[in-house]
Amino acid sequence: MSNATDSEQPPEITEETETIPIADLEPSPDLPPPPPSLPPPAEDEQSPISEPTRMNGLVPVILGLFSLLLLMLCGFFGYQYFQTVETSAIRMKILQEQIESSRNETEIRIQKVLDQNKETLERLQSQKDSLIEDLRELKEKLGVKHGPSLNHWVRFEDHCYHQTMEMVPWLSCSDLCVSLNATFLKTGGSRLKNIMELVTGNHTWLGLSYKKEDNEWKWEDGSSPSSELDLPKPSLDFQGKCVYMNSHTVGTDNCTRSSSCLCEKTIH
């Protein structure tokens, strides 16, 4: 059987290779020479595209930080501003309250002083009236009456008349006559002509003046003067005018002028 097996083996295959001659390849004279190859980039050099990319990433971060810082500054200064405004408002309110309180206290103090002065004036006026009345009573008790012993007095019928030595405005004549225990001549009547002849002197006030409300010349007792005095016709031009007498005539002048006064008293 071994023989049979051996006889049945396939024939051995022999590989044959074909040799192709390598032609000498030379570049064609018509083609340009190939460009020289670039050297490979160094390992530590970065690509030119990587730097702008990094900067583009940092700009938003920087802008964000700057905006946040600006916002914080605005908040801080805004808080400080509102604190200052609120403090100023509180101080202004306190100052206004102090001014109002001071003004009220000043008004109260002034009113109190005015009331005190008013009371003092009223008390002094009362004392003055009381002293005048006491002086009159004292003179009556001591028997001080009009008589020949008094100088500068003239008598006509039941009255005596005196031309004061002191010169005062017309409005002060009443007080001056009272101080002499007499009264300011307040009525004329028919005896005034005789009085003018007895009393010698110039520019002596009589109790006769122009009354604006009546537009008339009036004596202090409210009676009208006699036509014998020959006074000018009353008009508003005589406002503030009073009547004075000379030796034998009468005239008008400003009531504020200082002159002597004609006083009268009744004989007891």
Sequence and secondary structure as in RCSB ss.txt:
>XXXX:A:sequence
MSNATDSEQPPEITEETETIPIADLEPSPDLPPPPPSLPPPAEDEQSPISEPTRMNGLVPVILGLFSLLLLMLCG
FFGYQYFQTVETSAIRMKILQEQIESSRNETEIRIQKVLDQNKETLERLQSQKDSLIEDLRELKEKLGVKHGPSL
NHWVRFEDHCYHQTMEMVPWLSCSDLCVSLNATFLKTGGSRLKNIMELVTGNHTWLGLSYKKEDNEWKWEDGSSP
SSELDLPKPSLDFQGKCVYMNSHTVGTDNCTRSSSCLCEKTIH
>XXXX:A:secstr
 HHHHHHTS                   TTS           TTS  TTHHHHHHHHHHHHHHHHHHHHHHHHHH
HHHHHHHHHHHHHHHHHHHHHHHHHHHHHHHHHHHHHHHHHHHHHHHHHHHHHHHHHHHHHHHHHHTT   STTS
TTEEEETTEEEEE SS B GGGHHHHHHHTTSEE    GGGHHHHHHHS  SSEEEEEEEETTTTEEEETTS   
 GGG      GGGTTEEEEE SS EEEEETTS BEEEEEEE  
